[in-house]
Amino acid sequence: MADVCDSRVKLYSINKSKPATAKRLQQLEDHGASIHPITRPLPFDLQTDEEYLEEMKRQGGRDPEE
């Protein structure tokens, strides 16, 4: 019989001193959301449509160069 794989992601620590991490944790707190479980989609958008479009313009889109 094959071993059953536990697909849960274990979270041991969060480095809150990193600016991006601190920002994300603040967003969660502002929306009253929890980081647990970390595999659950967030109940809110992380970027506005305008922020997304600006970032895609800055990156040159999402498609890889061929």
DAGISUL-V656461 format. One record per backbone hydrogen bond with DSSP energy under -1.0 kcal/mol. CO is the residue of the C=O (numbers start at 0). NH is the residue of the N-H. If there is no record, write none. Layout:
co = [CO CO]
nh = [NH NH]
This chain:
co = [13 14 17 18 19 20 21 22 23 24 25 26 27 28 36 47 48 49 50 51 52 53 54 55 55]
nh = [15 17 21 22 23 24 25 26 27 28 29 30 32 31 39 51 52 53 54 55 56 57 58 59 60]
